[in-house]
Amino acid sequence: MDIQFRPFISSDLPVIHQFGLEHLGYDVPLAELQQRLDLVNADQDHFFRLAEDDLGTVLGMVHAYYMPLSIEPPQVVLYSLVVGSAARGKKLGSRFIALVDDFARSRNVSVMMVGTSVEREQAIQFYRSQGFEPSKQWAILKRPVLSHQ
C-alpha cells in the first residue's frame, strides 16, 4: 500500500471530524472545525497532515506546532496523532512521528513533547516505543477567559 501525506482540504472535514470524535473524544461542529483548521493551515508554526492510501482513503492525521518558550528551549508539541483502525500496526504512527521530526528540525528544535491521558495506555506505549520518556506530570486546569473592565 502506497501512502501519501498531504495537507487537508475542505472535503476532508467529515473524516477529520470522525477521527476527532472516535479516537480523541472531541465533537466539534463542522463549521467550527473548518474555522480552526483554516487558522492552523495559515500559521507556519503549525504542521497538520493527513495520510491517505492510493485509493484516496484517509488513514490518519497528525497535528504538531512550534512553541518558543521563555525558560526552556523551544519545543515542538505533538498535539494530536490519530491512526484509523484499518491502518493500525502498519507503522503509520512512526511515519507521522518522522514527519514531525522533520518539521522540528526545520525550526531548529531538538525536543518534541507529547501529552496524553494516563488512561490511554496503548498511546503511552506507542510514544515510549518512539523514544519519548516521561518528563513531568501536570494537572491541566482550564477556565473561561474573563473580561476585566
Secondary structure, 3 states (H helix, E strand, C coil): CCEEEECCCHHHHHHHHHHHHHHHCCCCCHHHHHHHHHHHHHCCCEEEEEEEECCCCEEEEEEEEEECCCCCCCEEEEEEEEECHHHCCCCHHHHHHHHHHHHHHHCCCCCEEECCCCCCHHHHHHHHHCCCCCCCCCCCCCCCCCCCC
